[in-house]
């Protein structure tokens, strides 16, 4: 429903993001727990999560629609032009 609203997608992703450390009572290790919940691929939410972690200056520009997620990833140096 909010696929074209990167601001809403970013807030949802922030709310769903787990704290570092994982669930030590689970049958999975911390790496598997993190991988199951983290968005992957070239989706906007995956780009926003990576940018929020490593380049906090760029996600707000994506949310304000000054840049596309792809252009922000290029600017951050993750993708080639």
N, C-alpha and C positions, 0 to 999 in steps of 0.2 A: 504493500500500500504506500510505502514511503520511499520507493526505489529512487525517485528523482529528488529526494530531499537529503543531501549529504549531512546537513546539520542534525537531522533527526537520527540518521543512521549512526553518526558518531556518538551521540548521546546514548543510544541503545547499546552500542559496543562498549562504551565506558562502563555502563551499568552491569554488563554481563562479564566483564573482564575479571578474572580471578586474581587474588593476591598471590604473590610469589610464595612458593613453599609447597603447595598442593595438599592433598589429603593423605596423611601418613597411614591411615587405617584402611585405605583402599588396596585392592589387589594390583593396581597399576602403579608404576613409578611416576615421579613428578613430570618427566618428559612426556610420557604418554598422556597424562592428564592435561598438560598445557596444549598439546597438539590437538586433542579432541575438541577443544573449545575455540581455539584461535582460528580466525578466518584466513584462508589461504588463496593463492592464485592471484589473478589480476583484478579482483573485485575492488570497488571503491572502499569498502570497509576494511579490507586487508591493507590497502595503501594508507588509509588514514591511521590505522593502528601502528604501522611501521613508522610513518612520519611523526606521529605523536610521541613515539619512543625516542627516535633518533634526531629528528629535525623539528622541534616544537614550533618553529616559526612558520612552517608551511601548512599545517592542517587548517588553521583559521582562514587562510587564503582560499583553500578548497571549499570550505564551508560557505564562505562569502561569495563563491562562484567567480572569484578573480582568476583562478586556475582550475583546470581539470585535475583529477587525481593523477592521470597519466603525466601531464605536464609537470606536476609537483614532484613526481618520482624521477623524472628526467632532471629537473633542477637539483634534486637531492643527490643525483649521481647513481641511482639504482638502475635506471634504464638508459639505454643509448638513444640518442636522437634519431 
